[in-house]
C-alpha cells in the first residue's frame, strides 16, 4: 500500500476508534460514576483505571510488534475497541464500572504505540509533523465524542437528571463506532504485513523472537534521554488526567454549567491541541524540540491552576484553551524526540515505553486529583498539580542538554542507519 494511502487508512481507523472511546469517557464516565454513587476519590479511580492498563501493556505491545509485526497487534487492539463498549450496557454498580474500564484500556494500550511506530517508520525526517497529524486526526474523534456524549446526557433545569438508560444509550453509540473502526481495520489490514521491518531482522524461531523482544526493551529503557523526554509527557498527562476527570465535575457542581457546556469545555481544550499540533510539530522538526516541551509544561500549569478560580463558561474556556496550547507544545515534540533518539528497528519498543510513562501520568492525574480534591478542595488541589508541572521543567532542563540532544541523536541515527543497512544486506 502507498504510504499516503496507508496514512489515510490509519487516520480513518484512529478517528473512529477515538470517537468511540471518547463517548464512553468524558464527560460521560465521571458523571456515570457519580450516578453510581462514587465520591471524588472513586471518580478519579474510575477515570484513571483504564490508563493503568496501559502502564502494564503498552511497552510489551510495542516491543512485541517489533518482533511479530504491526498488523496482528493493531488488530488485537481494534477488537477491544469494537467489542468492549457493549459491556457498559450491563453495568449496574461502581465495581463493575471499574472492572470494565480496566479491560477497555487494552484498546489504546495495544493499538496506540503500534500505530505510532508505523507512522514514525513512514515519516522519515518529518516525524514531528506526521506524528502530530496522526494524533490530531484522533483528537478530532475525541473532539466530537466529548460534546456529543454531553449532548446525549443533557437535561434542562427542573427536569430529571440523566438516568441509567440515558447512559446506556451513549454506550450503545460508542459500541457502534468501535465496531466501525474494527471493520474498517480488518479491511485495510487484509493481506500480507504492510511493514515487515520486524521480520527483516533475522530468525523466526520463538527463542530468537523472544531474544529480540528483550533486546528492544533493554536498549530503549537504558536510554536516559528517552526516559526523561517520556517523563515530561507523563507529567503533562498527569495534569490532563486530573483536568479530564474533574473539570466536568467542577463545571457542573460548582460553576453551575450543564452537561453539554461541560463537554464543550473539554472540546475547547481538544480543539486547540488538534489545530496547533501539526504546525508546532513541523516547527519542532526544523528548530528543535526542547523549547516547545518546556513552554508547553508552563502553559499547562497556568491553565490548570486557573480553573478553580473561575465560574463562567467563557472564562473556563480560556483556561481550557491555555491548557490545550500547552498540551500541543509538549505532545508535538515529545513523541518525535523519542523516535529521534532510538534505532528504527526498536520504534515499537520506544513508543511502548513512551506510552507506558504517558499512562503513568495519565492514570495518576485523576487518582491523585481525586485524593487532593477530597482532602483540600479544588483550588489547593489544582495548585499542587500545577507546581508539579513547573518542577518538571527544571528536571528536564537539567537532565537533557541541547548538546546532549544534538550529538547523541546524530550518533544514534548513524548507528541505527548502519544497523538497518547491515540487516538489509
N, C-alpha and C positions, 0 to 999 in steps of 0.2 A: 504494500500500500504506500502511496506517495506520502511523504512527511506532512504536507499540508492537509491531505485528506485524513491522515491519522490524527492530527491535532484537532481537526474539526469534529471527528468522531469522539475523541476523548472529552472535548469540551461539551458536546451534547449529552453524553452519559453523565459527566460530572454535574451539569446543570440539573438534570432530573433527580439525581441521587441527593444532591444538596437541598433541592426544593422539598423532597420527601422528608429528609432529616430535620430541616428547619421547621416544618409544620408540626413535628412531634416534639420540638424542643422549646422554642422561645416565641411568644410568651406563654404558650400553652402548658409546657411542662411545669414551671414553678406554680402557675395558677392551679393546675390539676393536683399538684402535691398539697397545696393549701386546701383544696376541696376535699382531699382525703384526710385532712386533719393534721397535716405536718406543721411543725413550728419552724423558726428560722434556720436552726441547725439542720433539721431534717430536709428542708427545701434545698439547702446547699448541697447536701449529700445526694439527693435525687438528681440534681442538675450535674453534679461533678462525677457521679459514679461511672457513667459511660466513658468518660475520659480516662478514668483509672484503667479501664480495659486496654486503652491504647498504650499505657505505660508498660504493660506486660507483653503486648503482642506486636507493636509497630516495628521494633527492632528485629525480632525474629522473622516477621513477614517480609520486611525489606531485604534482609540478608538471604532469606530463602529464595526470593525472586531472582537474586544474582545467580543462584545455582540451578534452579529448575525452570527458570523463565518467567516472564512477566504475565503471560496470558492466563495461566491457571490461577495464580494468586489474585489477579484482578477479578476474575470471575467468581472466586470464592467470596470476596468482599461484596460483589454485586448481588449474590444470592442472599446475603444478610440484609442488604438494603431493600430487596424486594419482598422478603417474607416476614421479617421481624415486626414491621408496623402493625400487622394484623393481630399480634399478640396483645397489644394495648386494649383491644376490644374486650378482653376477658379480665381486665384488671378491676378489682373492687377494693383493694387495700393498698396502703402505702408500701408494705413489704413486697408485694407483688410488683409494684411500680419500680422499686429499686432493682429487683432481680431482672426484669425485662430491660431496663436501661443498661445494665451491665452487659447483657448479651448484645443489645443493639449497638453498643460501642465497637463490636467487632467489625462492623461495616466500614467505618472510617479507619480503623486500626489496620485493616488488611489492604483496602483499596488505596488509601491516601498516599503512603510512601512509595508504593509501587508505581502508581500513575505519575508521581513527581519524578521518579527515576527515569521513566520513559521520556518525559518532556525534557529533562536535563540531557539525556542522550541525543535527542534530536536537535536541541537548541544550539549546541556549539558555544561560540563566544557570546551569544545573545541570551545566556541563561537567565539573567535577571529579568529581562523584558518578557521572555516566553513563559517563564515560571509565573510571573506576575499576571500575564494574560490568562493563563490556565486558572490561576487562583481567582482572578476577577470574574471569570465566567461562572465558577462555582459559587462565588459570592452573590452573583445575580440570582441564583436559585435560593440562597438564604435571604436575600433582599426581598424577594417576592413571597417566600414562605412565611416569614415572621409576621408582616402585617395581614396576610391572608388568614393565618391562624387566629390572629386577634380579631379580625373582622367576623370570622365564623362564630367566635365566642361573645361578640359584643352584645351588651344588654343596655337598655336605656334606664335612666333614673326612675325608680319606682316600680320597675319590673323585676322578676326573679333573677338571681344570679345564674350563670351557666350551670346546668345540671350534668349528670353522668352521660346522658345520651348526646348532649352537645359536644362534650369532649370526644366521645366515641365517633361522632361524625367526622371530626378533624382527623382522627387516627385512620379512619377508613380512606379518606382522600390521600393521606400520607402513604398508605399502603398501595394505592393505585399508582401514584407517582413512582414509588420504589419499584414496582413491577415493570413499569415502562422503562426505567433505567436498566433493569436486568435484561429485558427482552432485546433492547437496543444493543446492549453489551454483547449478548450472545450472538447477535447478527454480525456486529463489527469484528468480533474476535474469532469468528469461524475460520477454519483453515489452519495452516502452519503458524508457528511462533513468528510474530512480526519482528521482534527484537531478540535476536539469537545470540547476543554477546555472552550470555551466561553459558551457552553450550559451546562456544568457540574457545573456551578456556582449557579444554583438555578433557580428561576422563569422565566417564559416565557412571561408574560404579557408585554404590551407596557410600562406601568408605571415602572415596575421593570427593564426592559432593559434600559430605559432612565436614571433611577437612577444609574445603573451600569456604563453606558456611562459617566455620570457626575463624578462619584466617581473615575473612572480610570484617567480622565483628571486632577482632583483636586490633587490626590496623586502624579502624575508624575510632574506636573508643580510646586508643592510646594517643590520639592527636589532641593536644591541649586546645588548639585554636578551634577545632570543630566543636569541642565540648563547651568552650566559653561562648562562641557565637550562638550555639543552640540554646545555651542558658539564657541569653538575652531574649530570645524568642519565648522561652519558657516563662521568664519573669513578666514580659509583656502580656502573655496569655493568662497569667495569674490575675492581673488586673482585669483583663477582658472577661475571664470566667466569673469573677465577682460581680462585674457590671451586668453581665448577661443574666445572672441569677437574681440580682436584687434591684436593678433598675426597674423592671416591671412591677415588682412588689412595692418599691418606694413610690413609683408613679401612681399606682392605684390606691395604696393605703395611706400615703402621706400627702402627696401632691393633689389628690382628688381627680386624677385623669381616668378615662375609661380604658377598657382593654384594647380598643383599636388604637387610641393615642399611645398607649404603652408599646404596642407593636411598631408603630410608626417611629417612635424614638429610636428603637433598635435599628429600624430600616435606615434612618438618617446616618447612623454610625457606619453601617454596612455600605451605604451608597457612596460615602466619601472615600472609604477604603477601596471600593471597587473601581471608581473613576481614577483615583490617584495612583494606584499601584503600577500599572503598565508604564506610565510616564516616569515615575520615580525609579522603577526597575531599569529602564533604559538609561537614565542619568547615572545610576549606580554602575552599570556596565562601562560607562565612559569615564566617570570621575572618581570611582571608588565607593566602597560600601560601608566604611566605618562611620563616617559622619551621619548618614541617614539613620543608622541604628541608634546612635546616641541622641540625636534630635528627636527621634520618634519616641523614645522612652520618656523624655522630658514632657512632650505633648500629652502622652497618656497619663502621666502623673497629674498634670494640671486639670485635664478633663475629669478624671476620676475624683479628685479632691473637691471639685466644684459641685458635683451632682447633689449632695445632700443639703446644700445651702440654697437650692433653687426650688421654685414651687409652681412654675408655669410651663406649659408645653414648649414655648419658644425658647425660654432660657435653658431648659433641659436639652432642647435640640442643639443649641450652640455648644453645650458641654459635650454632647454626643459627637458633634462634628469635630471638635478638637481631638477627642479620643480617637475617632476614626482616622484622622490625618496622621496621628502618631502611630497607629497600627499599620497604616500603609507605608510609612517611612521604615519601620522596623522590618516588616514582613517582605517588602520588595527587595531587601538586600540580604537578609539573614540566610534564607534557603540557598540563594545563589552563591553566597560566600562559602557555605558548607560544601556545595558542589565544586567550587573553585579549588578547595583545599584537599580534595580526595581524588584517588585514581578512578578513572571511568568505570573499571570493572567492578568497583565497590559502590557505585551510586546507590544501589538498593539498600545496602547496609548503612551508608551515610544518611540517606533520607529516613531510614528507620530509626537511627539514633537521634536524628534531629526531631522526628515526630514523637519519640518517646519523651525527650526532655520537654518538648512543646506540651505534651499531655500532662506531664508532672505539674507544670504551671497551670494549665487549664483546669485540671482536677482540683488542685489546691486552692484556686481562687474562690469558687463557690463554697467549698467546705470551710476554709479559713474565714471567708467573708461571713458565713452564717454564724460561726462562733463569735466573731468580733461584733457583729450586729446585735446578737443576743446579749452579750456582756456590756457593750459600750454604746450602742445605738449607731445610727448611720454615719453621723459626722466624724466621730473619732475612728470608727472602723475604716471608712474610706480614706481618712488622712493617714492612717498607719500603712495601708496598702500603697498609697502614693509615695510615702517615704522609702518604702522598699524599692520601688521603681527607680527613684533618684539614686539610691545607694548602688543599684546595679550598674549605673553609668560609670561610677568610679571604678568598679571592679573590671568592667570591660576595657576602659581606658588604660588601666594599669596592667592588665593581663595580655592585651593584644596590641602591640605597637604597629605603626604604619610600616616600618622597616621589616618587621617580622612578617607582616602580611605579604609585602611585595616580594621579598627574597625567597621565603619559604614556599609561597604559592608558585613562583616560577620554577623552583626546583621540583616541586611535586608534580606540576603539569608535565615537565620534561620527562620525569621518571614514569609518569602514567602513560605518556605517549610512547615512550620507548618500550614499555611492557606490552602495550597494545600492539605495537609493530612486531615485537618478538612473537607474540601469541599468534598473530595472523600469518607470520612467516612459517 
